[in-house]
Amino acid sequence: RCSCGLRLSFLTMETPALPSKNVEDALASSLNLPKEESAADQLSEDLALFLSNPSLRAALADGSLDLASYSSTVEEELVELEAKCIENYRSKSSEIEMMHDDLLECQTVLSSLREMLLGFQADLGGLSGEIRQLQEKSRTLDVQLKNRREAEKGLRDFLTHIVVAPNLAQTITSGTVNSTFLHAVQELNQIHKDTRLTEPQDWSASHSPGDTTAGMEMQAKVETLRLLAIRRVREYFLEQIALLRRPQTNVRMIQVHGLLKYSALQEFLHDASPEIATEILNVYLESMGKTLLQLFRTYQAQLLQLDTTKLAATRQDVIAVEDSLLRDSLTTKAKKRVDLLFLGTRAADCLDEADPRPILAHVALAEGRRYPFERLFRSLLGHLVDAVTNEHVFCRQFFKRDCFTPLFHGTLGVLLEQLENYLFGCYDALCLLLMIKVTHYYRRLTRSRKIASLDNFFDQLAHLVWPRLKIVMDQHLRSLKQATAAKLGGIDLQQHYVSRRFAEFCCSLLLILHNKPQPQSPQSTVTPSRRTGNRSENEKSLPNPFSPATKTPGAATDHDGSSQKSAGDMLLADLSEMVEEFVMLLERLSEQHSSQKNKTIFLINNLDHVVCIFHERRVVGKEFNCFVELLMKQRELFVEEELLVGFSKMIAFVQQTEPHLTSKGAGAATDVNVQVVESLVMDFASSWKSNIDQINRDVLSYFSNFRNGMEILKQVLTQLLLYYTRFQDIIRKVWRNKPPAFAKNLVNTTVILNEIKKHAMAI
């Protein structure tokens, strides 16, 4: 503080005037410069300062400034300033003295502080040495602690892999078989493997565990405990498998909660004692095979009690059944005429994907419900596919293998045998075709579940059902070929009962063939396998049973195994041949009528009846188009026959004269008999209304189908109008220049058209 005050006082003081020589010496000494250099520099600066004053520089320039007088003036001012500076210094002498004392005192304090700091430095030097010693000791202790921890960890790992804990041994010897027992067995099995390792391990300090003292001591004890675990696991599995043989046992619950839950124990047996694991597998296959056989045998027997069609179809139930047999069946069995040929809801009930669950036979028996055989067949196959799926998943998860053949060999044999016995007396073609559809549906379903075990069984089913269907179809076809009017009873103008039976049968077959259900997994207790997005590759590659890729059972094959003709093609070929034979049968039956008109009426009524049934069943295709074409052709023939009754002369005249006029041109008018034309005009004018009324009555009496009669009546009257228009055109061409006198008797076509409309509105 003193030094700062002293410096401020010097700054505020006016510097006294000093001699220039003394000033130059002082500046030179302060800058450490030679005196000559300092004087020269000072002189240069003074001159520059002097010249920087504009008034002085101007005075020098014009010569008005006297340098001598000016120098004496400056000298006097410097002396005066110097005196003032000295006086000023003397007045501040007391303060300068006080500042000097303060400086001495500060120097003393700073000296004592310096001595104190030097003492602190010496003390800190001693402490840093002690700290270095403590750091060295701490590092030593840290290394010792890490070594002990590593040794402890290595020893713990070694003991964990070698020593059996008391609670683990107690769980294996006397504990209940549960999840704790399972973990104990797995841990014991791992210890058994570790004690017999001959290669150095990380946890055994680079020593072979089996060669250590602890390892050799534990081998015998672990082996004894392991044998005890094998015995207990074997007893447990045998007890659980024995429960499968009890009646009314929930097999799936035992499989899931009693066996699958402890599948790791089966893996332990397979590793520890393969003989015991094989014994468990054989016992399960034997027990479950017998259980499945009994279950399906009982279930199939119960299903057969629900069959409504087992006595419905006989050998005589064909399309062209004899009239005597049909009447006998109606009186003795009270059966509907087309029960076996009419599909109804059978396809929807059998191929419905919304209800894929099997039938509960005992519930259905208690409630008195009955089903057609194809519905029972679907229920049986659905139950079988679910059982195969469950066993496939279970065996894959528990035994790590597929056990389909030993489990289901007896069951499939019984099912095929009973089905074959049923097919011997089955004459229901619709049932057989629905069975084929159901078989294909479940084949696709098993493929979507990635289960190919049932493919051979489905092939055997096809080899049983397809030939039987062929036999039944041949019987229907044979009945059409061998049918006669005498066997089928009386023939009248109305539709024959054979027409309805054939139409119903044909529509039923086509409805079944065109039904293409998409496979959906029935609700099963086990999720079979991971599904792919839409359909799997196996499902996509599976052929349709009615496509050319499906082989006919027993059909000849080429050297590469491809079928020459598919089962579906053969069925469609039989249906086409059946259509041809039915048309031929109608023609044979129509021959019983003496007149061509009655023959045509008979054919129209029967063909129209067939077309109506196709309409009702909403069936389209080439068969339907064939019958429509035949019906149109017969209608045209009837129109001509009906018009010949009242207008035969006019029609004959038109048909003979038109070609003659076309060939001769205008000169043909001279060849027309005027009297004949006049008589035709007068005859038509007098009788056309009565003839139309008669046509109306005849059409309504000939055809029982009102809609068909209306169409035919319109067609007849329209054709009549066309004939009469052509007749008038001939008259105009012949008498082109001058109309004949009888032309006034010609009936205007507008009048005829109005009469036709009146009849149509009346109908």
C-alpha positions in Angstrom: 0.0 0.0 0.0 2.9 2.4 0.9 4.6 1.8 -2.5 1.3 2.5 -4.3 0.7 5.7 -2.5 4.3 6.9 -3.1 3.9 6.1 -6.8 0.6 8.1 -7.0 2.2 11.1 -5.2 5.0 11.2 -7.7 2.6 11.1 -10.6 0.6 14.1 -9.2 3.7 16.2 -8.5 5.0 18.8 -10.9 8.5 18.0 -12.0 10.9 20.8 -11.1 13.1 22.3 -13.8 16.5 20.6 -14.0 19.5 21.4 -16.0 19.4 19.9 -19.4 22.7 18.2 -18.9 21.6 16.6 -15.7 18.4 15.5 -17.4 20.2 13.9 -20.3 22.5 12.1 -17.8 19.5 10.9 -15.8 17.7 9.6 -18.9 20.9 8.0 -20.2 21.5 6.2 -17.0 17.9 5.0 -16.7 17.9 3.6 -20.2 21.5 2.3 -20.0 22.4 4.2 -23.1 25.6 6.1 -23.8 25.5 9.8 -23.1 26.1 10.9 -26.6 23.3 8.7 -28.0 21.0 10.0 -25.2 21.7 13.6 -25.9 21.2 13.2 -29.7 18.0 11.3 -29.2 16.7 13.9 -26.7 17.6 16.7 -29.0 15.7 15.1 -31.9 12.6 14.6 -29.7 12.7 18.1 -28.5 13.0 19.5 -32.0 10.1 17.3 -33.2 8.1 18.6 -30.2 9.0 22.2 -30.9 8.1 21.9 -34.6 4.8 20.2 -33.8 3.5 23.5 -32.4 1.9 25.3 -35.4 2.4 28.8 -34.0 6.1 28.3 -33.4 6.6 26.7 -36.8 4.8 29.6 -38.4 6.9 32.1 -36.5 10.1 30.4 -37.5 8.9 30.3 -41.1 8.2 34.0 -41.4 11.3 35.0 -39.2 9.4 36.8 -36.5 10.6 34.5 -33.7 13.7 35.4 -31.7 15.3 32.2 -30.6 17.6 33.8 -28.0 14.8 35.6 -26.3 12.6 32.6 -26.5 15.4 30.4 -25.0 15.9 32.7 -22.1 12.2 32.7 -21.4 12.1 28.9 -21.4 15.1 28.8 -19.1 13.5 31.0 -16.6 10.4 28.9 -16.7 12.4 25.8 -16.1 14.2 27.3 -13.0 10.8 28.4 -11.6 9.4 24.9 -12.1 12.4 23.3 -10.5 12.1 25.5 -7.4 8.4 24.6 -7.1 9.3 20.8 -7.4 11.8 21.1 -4.6 9.4 23.0 -2.4 6.8 20.4 -3.1 9.1 17.6 -2.1 10.0 19.3 1.2 6.3 19.7 2.1 5.8 15.9 1.6 8.8 14.7 3.5 6.9 13.5 6.5 4.7 11.3 4.4 7.7 9.9 2.6 9.3 9.0 5.9 6.1 7.2 7.0 6.1 5.3 3.8 9.7 4.3 4.4 8.8 3.0 7.8 5.9 1.0 6.3 8.2 -0.6 3.8 10.6 -1.7 6.5 7.8 -3.2 8.5 6.4 -5.1 5.4 9.8 -6.5 4.7 10.1 -7.8 8.3 6.6 -9.5 8.0 7.5 -11.0 4.6 10.7 -12.4 6.0 8.8 -14.2 8.9 6.3 -15.6 6.4 9.2 -16.9 4.3 10.7 -18.7 7.3 7.3 -20.2 8.2 6.7 -21.4 4.6 10.1 -23.0 4.5 9.2 -24.9 7.7 5.9 -26.1 6.2 7.8 -27.3 3.1 10.1 -29.3 5.3 7.2 -30.9 7.2 5.3 -31.8 3.9 8.5 -33.4 2.6 8.4 -35.8 5.5 4.6 -36.5 5.1 5.0 -37.4 1.4 7.5 -40.1 2.3 5.0 -41.7 4.7 2.3 -41.5 2.0 4.5 -43.3 -0.5 5.0 -46.1 2.1 1.3 -46.4 2.7 0.6 -46.6 -1.1 3.1 -49.4 -1.5 1.5 -51.3 1.4 -2.0 -50.7 0.0 -1.0 -52.1 -3.4 0.5 -55.2 -1.8 -2.7 -55.8 0.2 -4.9 -55.4 -2.9 -2.9 -58.0 -4.8 -3.2 -60.4 -1.9 -7.0 -59.8 -1.8 -7.4 -60.4 -5.6 -5.4 -63.6 -5.3 -7.5 -64.9 -2.5 -10.7 -64.1 -4.3 -9.5 -65.8 -7.5 -8.6 -68.8 -5.4 -11.9 -68.8 -3.7 -13.8 -68.6 -7.0 -11.8 -71.4 -8.6 -12.3 -73.6 -5.5 -16.1 -72.8 -5.5 -16.4 -73.6 -9.3 -14.5 -76.8 -8.8 -16.6 -77.9 -5.8 -19.8 -77.0 -7.7 -18.8 -79.3 -10.6 -17.6 -82.1 -8.3 -19.4 -82.2 -5.0 -23.1 -83.2 -4.5 -25.0 -80.9 -2.2 -26.9 -82.6 0.7 -30.3 -81.1 -0.3 -29.7 -82.4 -3.9 -29.0 -85.9 -2.7 -32.1 -85.8 -0.4 -34.3 -84.6 -3.2 -33.2 -87.5 -5.4 -33.5 -90.2 -2.8 -36.8 -89.2 -1.1 -38.3 -86.2 -2.9 -41.5 -86.2 -4.9 -41.1 -86.3 -8.7 -41.8 -82.7 -9.6 -39.9 -79.7 -11.1 -37.5 -79.7 -8.1 -36.7 -83.4 -8.7 -36.2 -82.7 -12.4 -33.7 -79.9 -11.7 -31.9 -82.1 -9.2 -31.6 -85.0 -11.7 -30.2 -82.6 -14.4 -27.7 -81.2 -11.9 -26.6 -84.7 -10.8 -26.2 -85.8 -14.5 -24.0 -82.8 -15.1 -21.9 -83.6 -12.0 -21.6 -87.2 -13.3 -20.2 -85.9 -16.6 -17.8 -83.5 -14.9 -16.3 -86.1 -12.6 -15.4 -88.2 -15.6 -13.8 -85.6 -17.7 -10.2 -86.5 -18.7 -9.4 -83.2 -20.4 -8.2 -80.2 -18.3 -11.0 -77.6 -17.7 -10.9 -73.9 -16.9 -12.7 -74.5 -13.6 -10.3 -77.3 -12.6 -7.1 -75.2 -12.6 -5.9 -76.9 -15.8 -6.1 -80.3 -14.3 -8.2 -83.3 -15.4 -11.2 -83.4 -13.0 -11.3 -87.2 -13.1 -7.7 -87.4 -12.0 -8.1 -85.2 -9.0 -8.5 -86.7 -5.5 -11.9 -85.1 -5.0 -13.0 -86.3 -8.5 -12.0 -89.9 -7.9 -13.7 -89.9 -4.5 -17.0 -88.5 -5.9 -17.3 -90.9 -8.9 -18.5 -93.8 -6.9 -21.0 -91.8 -4.8 -22.4 -90.0 -7.9 -22.8 -93.2 -9.8 -24.7 -94.7 -6.9 -27.0 -91.7 -6.6 -27.4 -91.7 -10.4 -28.6 -95.3 -10.4 -31.1 -94.4 -7.7 -32.4 -91.6 -9.9 -32.8 -93.9 -12.9 -34.8 -96.3 -10.8 -37.1 -93.6 -9.5 -37.6 -92.1 -13.0 -38.4 -95.5 -14.4 -41.0 -96.2 -11.7 -42.6 -92.8 -12.2 -43.0 -93.2 -16.0 -44.4 -96.7 -15.7 -47.0 -95.5 -13.2 -48.0 -92.7 -15.6 -48.2 -95.0 -18.6 -50.3 -97.5 -16.5 -52.8 -94.7 -16.0 -53.4 -94.6 -19.8 -55.0 -98.1 -19.7 -57.7 -97.1 -17.2 -61.1 -96.6 -18.8 -62.5 -93.1 -19.2 -59.1 -91.6 -18.6 -58.2 -88.2 -20.1 -55.2 -89.4 -22.1 -54.2 -85.9 -23.1 -54.0 -84.6 -19.6 -51.7 -87.5 -18.6 -49.5 -86.9 -21.7 -49.1 -83.2 -21.0 -48.9 -83.0 -17.3 -47.5 -86.4 -16.5 -45.1 -87.1 -19.3 -44.3 -84.1 -21.5 -43.7 -81.9 -18.5 -40.8 -84.2 -17.5 -39.5 -85.0 -21.0 -36.0 -84.0 -19.8 -36.2 -87.1 -17.5 -36.7 -89.2 -20.6 -33.6 -87.6 -22.1 -31.7 -88.4 -18.9 -32.8 -92.1 -19.2 -31.7 -92.1 -22.8 -28.3 -90.8 -21.8 -27.9 -92.8 -18.5 -29.5 -96.0 -19.4 -30.6 -96.6 -23.0 -32.1 -100.0 -22.1 -34.5 -98.4 -19.6 -35.4 -95.6 -22.1 -36.2 -98.3 -24.7 -38.3 -100.1 -22.2 -40.3 -97.0 -21.5 -40.8 -96.4 -25.2 -42.0 -100.0 -25.8 -44.4 -100.0 -22.8 -45.9 -96.7 -24.0 -46.3 -97.9 -27.6 -48.0 -101.1 -26.4 -50.2 -99.4 -23.9 -51.2 -96.5 -26.1 -51.6 -98.7 -29.1 -54.1 -100.8 -27.3 -55.8 -97.8 -25.9 -56.2 -96.2 -29.3 -57.4 -99.4 -30.8 -60.1 -99.8 -28.1 -61.1 -96.1 -28.3 -61.6 -96.2 -32.1 -63.3 -99.6 -32.1 -65.8 -98.3 -29.6 -66.2 -95.0 -31.3 -66.8 -96.6 -34.7 -69.3 -99.0 -33.3 -71.2 -96.1 -31.7 -71.1 -94.1 -34.9 -72.6 -97.0 -36.9 -75.6 -96.9 -34.5 -76.2 -93.3 -35.7 -76.2 -94.2 -39.4 -79.5 -93.3 -41.3 -78.4 -94.7 -44.7 -77.2 -98.2 -43.8 -80.5 -99.7 -45.1 -81.6 -96.9 -47.4 -79.8 -98.0 -50.6 -80.0 -101.5 -52.2 -79.0 -103.0 -55.4 -82.3 -102.1 -57.0 -82.0 -98.4 -56.1 -80.8 -97.1 -59.5 -81.9 -94.3 -61.7 -84.1 -96.3 -64.0 -85.6 -98.5 -61.3 -88.4 -100.8 -62.4 -91.9 -99.6 -61.7 -92.8 -102.6 -59.6 -89.7 -102.3 -57.4 -90.3 -98.6 -56.9 -93.9 -99.2 -55.8 -92.8 -102.0 -53.5 -90.2 -99.7 -51.9 -92.8 -96.9 -51.5 -95.3 -99.2 -49.8 -93.0 -101.3 -47.6 -90.3 -98.9 -46.6 -92.1 -95.5 -47.0 -89.1 -94.0 -48.7 -89.2 -90.9 -50.8 -88.7 -91.4 -54.4 -85.4 -89.5 -54.7 -84.0 -89.7 -51.2 -80.9 -91.5 -52.4 -80.4 -89.3 -55.4 -81.3 -86.0 -53.9 -78.3 -84.3 -52.3 -80.2 -81.8 -50.1 -78.0 -80.6 -47.3 -75.7 -83.6 -47.2 -72.8 -81.9 -48.9 -73.1 -78.8 -46.7 -73.3 -80.9 -43.5 -70.4 -83.1 -44.5 -68.1 -80.5 -46.0 -68.9 -77.6 -43.7 -65.7 -76.1 -42.4 -67.5 -74.0 -39.8 -68.1 -77.1 -37.6 -65.0 -79.4 -38.0 -65.4 -81.0 -34.6 -66.1 -84.8 -34.5 -69.5 -86.1 -33.4 -69.8 -86.9 -29.7 -71.3 -90.4 -30.2 -72.6 -90.9 -26.7 -74.3 -87.5 -26.6 -75.8 -88.1 -30.1 -77.1 -91.5 -29.0 -78.6 -90.0 -25.8 -80.3 -87.3 -27.8 -81.5 -89.6 -30.5 -79.8 -87.8 -33.4 -79.0 -89.6 -36.6 -76.5 -88.8 -39.5 -75.8 -90.1 -43.0 -72.8 -92.3 -43.2 -70.5 -89.7 -44.9 -71.0 -87.4 -41.9 -70.0 -90.3 -39.6 -67.1 -91.0 -41.9 -65.9 -87.4 -41.6 -66.2 -87.5 -37.9 -64.2 -90.7 -37.7 -61.5 -89.3 -39.9 -61.4 -86.0 -38.0 -61.0 -87.9 -34.8 -58.3 -90.0 -36.3 -56.4 -87.0 -37.7 -56.5 -85.2 -34.4 -55.3 -88.3 -32.6 -52.4 -88.8 -35.1 -51.5 -85.1 -34.8 -51.5 -85.3 -31.0 -49.4 -88.5 -31.0 -47.0 -87.1 -33.6 -46.4 -84.0 -31.6 -46.1 -85.9 -28.3 -43.7 -88.6 -29.6 -41.5 -85.9 -31.3 -41.3 -83.9 -28.1 -41.0 -86.8 -25.6 -39.3 -89.7 -27.5 -37.6 -87.5 -30.2 -38.9 -89.9 -32.9 -42.0 -90.7 -34.9 -44.0 -93.7 -33.5 -46.9 -93.7 -36.0 -46.7 -97.3 -37.3 -46.5 -99.1 -33.9 -49.2 -96.9 -32.4 -51.8 -96.9 -35.2 -51.1 -100.1 -37.2 -53.9 -102.1 -35.4 -56.3 -99.1 -35.4 -55.9 -98.4 -39.1 -56.4 -102.1 -39.9 -59.6 -102.2 -38.0 -60.9 -99.0 -39.6 -60.1 -100.3 -43.1 -61.7 -103.7 -42.4 -64.9 -102.2 -41.1 -65.0 -99.7 -43.9 -64.5 -102.5 -46.5 -67.4 -104.5 -44.9 -69.6 -101.4 -45.1 -68.7 -100.7 -48.8 -69.7 -104.3 -49.8 -73.4 -103.3 -49.2 -73.2 -99.6 -50.1 -75.0 -98.5 -53.2 -75.2 -94.8 -52.4 -73.1 -93.0 -55.0 -73.5 -89.7 -53.3 -72.2 -91.0 -50.1 -69.2 -92.6 -51.8 -68.3 -89.4 -53.6 -68.7 -87.3 -50.4 -66.4 -89.8 -48.7 -63.8 -89.2 -51.4 -64.1 -85.4 -50.9 -63.7 -85.9 -47.1 -60.7 -88.1 -47.6 -59.0 -85.5 -49.8 -59.9 -82.7 -47.3 -58.1 -84.5 -44.5 -55.2 -85.4 -46.7 -54.7 -81.7 -47.4 -55.1 -80.9 -43.7 -52.4 -83.4 -42.6 -50.1 -82.0 -45.3 -50.7 -78.5 -43.9 -49.7 -79.8 -40.5 -46.5 -81.3 -42.0 -47.7 -84.9 -41.1 -47.2 -87.4 -43.9 -47.8 -90.6 -41.9 -51.4 -90.9 -43.0 -50.7 -90.7 -46.7 -50.6 -94.5 -47.2 -53.9 -94.8 -45.2 -55.6 -92.2 -47.4 -54.3 -94.1 -50.5 -55.9 -97.3 -49.1 -59.2 -95.5 -48.5 -59.1 -94.2 -52.1 -58.4 -97.7 -53.4 -61.5 -98.9 -51.5 -64.0 -96.1 -52.3 -63.1 -95.3 -55.9 -63.7 -98.9 -57.3 -67.0 -99.1 -55.3 -68.1 -95.8 -56.8 -67.3 -97.1 -60.2 -69.4 -100.2 -59.6 -72.4 -98.1 -58.4 -72.0 -95.7 -61.4 -71.9 -98.7 -63.8 -75.1 -100.0 -62.2 -76.9 -96.7 -62.8 -75.6 -96.5 -66.3 -76.6 -100.1 -66.9 -80.1 -99.4 -65.7 -80.5 -96.6 -68.2 -79.2 -98.8 -71.0 -81.5 -101.7 -70.2 -84.6 -99.7 -69.3 -87.7 -100.3 -71.5 -91.2 -98.9 -71.4 -92.5 -102.2 -70.1 -90.2 -102.2 -67.1 -90.8 -98.6 -66.3 -94.6 -98.8 -66.4 -97.0 -96.8 -68.5 -95.9 -93.9 -70.6 -98.0 -90.7 -71.0 -97.3 -87.2 -72.2 -96.1 -85.9 -68.8 -92.6 -86.2 -67.4 -91.5 -89.6 -66.3 -90.2 -90.4 -62.8 -86.9 -91.5 -64.3 -86.3 -87.9 -65.5 -86.6 -86.5 -62.0 -84.4 -89.3 -60.6 -81.7 -88.7 -63.2 -81.8 -84.9 -62.9 -81.5 -85.1 -59.1 -78.6 -87.5 -59.3 -76.8 -85.6 -62.0 -77.2 -82.3 -60.1 -76.0 -83.9 -56.9 -72.9 -85.3 -58.5 -72.0 -81.9 -60.1 -72.7 -80.0 -56.8 -70.3 -82.3 -55.0 -67.6 -82.2 -57.7 -67.7 -78.4 -57.8 -67.6 -78.0 -54.1 -64.0 -77.0 -53.2 -63.6 -76.4 -49.5 -60.4 -74.9 -48.2 -58.7 -76.9 -45.4 -58.9 -75.4 -41.9 -57.3 -76.9 -38.9 -59.9 -78.5 -36.6 -59.6 -77.5 -32.9 -57.1 -79.8 -31.5 -55.5 -80.0 -28.0 -52.1 -79.7 -29.4 -50.8 -77.1 -31.9 -49.2 -79.4 -34.5 -46.5 -77.3 -36.1 -45.6 -73.9 -37.3 -47.9 -72.8 -40.1 -46.8 -70.9 -43.1 -48.9 -67.9 -44.3 -51.7 -69.0 -46.7 -51.1 -72.6 -47.7 -48.0 -74.6 -47.2 -45.9 -75.9 -50.0 -47.0 -79.5 -49.3 -50.6 -78.3 -49.4 -50.1 -76.4 -52.7 -48.6 -79.5 -54.3 -51.3 -81.8 -53.1 -53.5 -82.9 -56.1 -57.2 -82.6 -56.3 -59.0 -85.9 -56.2 -61.0 -85.0 -59.4 -58.1 -83.4 -61.3 -56.0 -85.2 -64.0 -53.1 -85.5 -61.5 -55.1 -88.0 -59.3 -54.5 -91.6 -60.2 -57.3 -94.0 -60.6 -57.0 -97.0 -58.3 -56.0 -99.9 -60.4 -55.5 -97.7 -63.5 -52.6 -98.5 -65.8 -49.5 -96.3 -65.5 -46.6 -95.4 -67.7 -43.0 -96.4 -67.0 -42.5 -93.1 -65.1 -45.5 -93.8 -62.9 -47.9 -91.2 -64.4 -51.5 -92.2 -64.6 -53.0 -92.6 -68.1 -56.5 -91.6 -66.9 -57.5 -89.9 -63.6 -60.3 -91.0 -61.4 -62.0 -87.6 -61.8 -61.8 -87.9 -65.6 -63.4 -91.4 -65.4 -66.2 -90.1 -63.2 -66.9 -87.2 -65.6 -66.8 -89.6 -68.5 -69.3 -91.8 -66.8 -71.5 -88.8 -66.2 -71.3 -87.8 -69.9 -72.1 -91.3 -71.0 -75.0 -91.3 -68.5 -76.4 -88.1 -70.1 -76.2 -89.7 -73.5 -77.9 -92.9 -72.3 -80.7 -90.9 -70.6 -81.4 -88.9 -73.8 -81.5 -92.2 -75.7 -83.9 -93.7 -73.1 -86.2 -90.7 -73.5 -86.2 -91.3 -77.3 -87.0 -95.0 -76.8 -89.8 -94.1 -74.4 -91.2 -91.5 -76.8 -91.6 -94.2 -79.5 -94.5 -95.6 -77.4 -96.5 -92.7 -78.8 -98.0 -93.1 -82.3 -97.8 -89.4 -83.5 -94.8 -87.3 -83.9 -96.4 -84.5 -82.0 -97.0 -86.6 -78.9 -93.4 -87.8 -79.1 -92.2 -84.2 -79.1 -94.6 -83.3 -76.3 -93.2 -86.2 -74.2 -89.6 -85.2 -74.9 -90.3 -81.5 -74.1 -91.9 -82.3 -70.8 -89.1 -84.5 -69.7 -86.3 -82.2 -70.9 -88.0 -79.2 -69.4 -88.3 -81.1 -66.1 -84.6 -81.8 -66.1 -83.7 -78.2 -66.9 -86.0 -76.9 -64.1 -84.3 -79.2 -61.6 -80.9 -77.9 -62.8 -82.2 -74.3 -62.3 -83.5 -75.1 -58.8 -80.2 -76.7 -57.8 -78.3 -73.8 -59.4 -76.1 -76.2 -61.4 -74.5 -75.0 -64.7 -72.1 -76.7 -67.0 -72.0 -78.6 -70.3 -74.6 -81.0 -69.1 -77.1 -78.2 -68.4 -76.3 -76.6 -71.8 -76.8 -79.9 -73.5 -80.3 -80.3 -72.1 -81.2 -76.7 -72.9 -80.1 -77.2 -76.5 -82.2 -80.4 -76.8 -85.2 -78.6 -75.3 -84.9 -75.7 -77.7 -84.8 -78.1 -80.6 -87.8 -80.1 -79.5 -89.7 -76.8 -78.9 -89.1 -75.8 -82.5 -90.4 -79.2 -83.7 -93.5 -78.8 -81.6 -94.2 -75.3 -83.0 -94.2 -76.7 -86.5 -96.4 -79.7 -85.6 -98.9 -77.5 -83.7 -99.2 -75.0 -86.6 -99.8 -77.8 -89.1 -103.1 -78.7 -87.3 -105.0 -75.5 -88.3 -102.7 -73.8 -90.8 -101.2 -76.7 -92.8 -102.3 -75.5 -96.2 -101.0 -72.0 -95.8 -97.7 -73.3 -94.4 -97.3 -75.7 -97.3 -98.1 -73.0 -99.8 -95.5 -70.6 -98.2 -92.8 -73.3 -98.1 -93.4 -74.3 -101.7 -93.9 -70.9 -103.3 -91.0 -69.0 -101.6 -88.2 -71.0 -103.3 -90.1 -70.9 -106.6 -90.4 -67.1 -106.5 -86.7 -66.7 -105.4 -85.6 -68.8 -108.4 -87.9 -67.3 -111.1 -88.1 -63.7 -109.9 -91.0 -61.4 -110.9 -92.2 -63.8 -113.7 -93.2 -66.4 -111.2 -96.5 -64.6 -110.5 -98.1 -66.3 -113.5 -97.5 -69.8 -111.9 -99.6 -69.0 -108.8 -103.1 -70.5 -108.7 -105.4 -67.5 -107.9 -108.2 -69.7 -106.6 -105.9 -71.5 -104.2 -104.5 -68.2 -102.8 -108.0 -66.8 -102.5 -109.2 -69.9 -100.6 -106.3 -69.7 -98.3 -107.0 -66.0 -97.6 -110.7 -66.7 -96.9 -110.0 -69.7 -94.8 -107.4 -67.9 -92.6 -109.7 -64.9 -92.2 -112.6 -67.1 -91.0 -110.7 -69.5 -88.7 -107.5 -67.8 -87.4 -109.0 -66.8 -84.1 -110.6 -70.1 -83.3 -107.3 -71.9 -84.2 -105.4 -69.6 -81.9 -107.8 -70.4 -79.1 -107.4 -74.1 -79.8 -103.6 -73.7 -79.8 -103.8 -72.0 -76.4 -106.0 -74.8 -75.0 -103.7 -77.5 -76.4 -100.5 -75.9 -75.0 -102.0 -75.5 -71.6 -103.1 -79.1 -71.5 -99.9 -80.6 -73.0 -97.4 -79.1 -70.7 -97.7 -79.3 -66.9 -95.0 -76.6 -66.3 -96.8 -73.3 -66.6 -93.7 -71.3 -67.5 -92.7 -73.8 -70.1 -96.2 -73.7 -71.6 -96.1 -69.9 -71.8 -92.8 -69.9 -73.6 -94.0 -72.5 -76.1 -97.3 -70.6 -76.7 -95.4 -67.4 -77.4 -93.1 -69.3 -79.7 -96.1 -70.9 -81.6 -98.0 -67.7 -82.0 -94.9 -65.8 -83.0 -94.1 -68.4 -85.7 -97.7 -68.2 -86.9 -97.4 -64.4 -87.3 -94.1 -65.0 -89.2 -95.8 -67.5 -91.6 -98.7 -65.2 -92.2 -96.4 -62.3 -92.8 -94.5 -64.3 -95.4 -97.8 -65.3 -97.0 -98.7 -61.7 -97.4 -95.3 -60.9 -98.8 -95.9 -63.6 -101.5 -99.2 -62.0 -102.5 -97.6 -58.5 -102.7 -94.8 -59.9 -104.9 -97.2 -61.8 -107.2 -99.6 -59.0 -107.6 -97.2 -56.2 -107.5 -98.9 -53.9 -109.9 -102.6 -54.4 -108.9 -103.7 -56.1 -105.7 -106.3 -58.9 -106.2 -109.9 -58.5 -105.1 -109.5 -60.9 -102.2 -106.8 -58.7 -100.7 -109.4 -56.9 -98.7 -110.0 -60.0 -96.7 -106.3 -60.2 -95.6 -106.1 -59.9 -91.8 -103.8 -57.1 -90.7 -100.8 -58.3 -88.7 -101.4 -55.7 -86.1 -104.8 -57.4 -85.3 -103.1 -60.7 -85.0 -100.4 -59.2 -82.8 -103.0 -57.7 -80.5 -104.8 -61.0 -80.3 -101.5 -62.7 -79.3 -100.9 -60.0 -76.6 -104.4 -60.6 -75.3 -103.8 -64.3 -74.8 -100.5 -63.6 -73.1 -102.1 -61.1 -70.7 -104.9 -63.6 -70.0 -102.4 -66.2 -69.1 
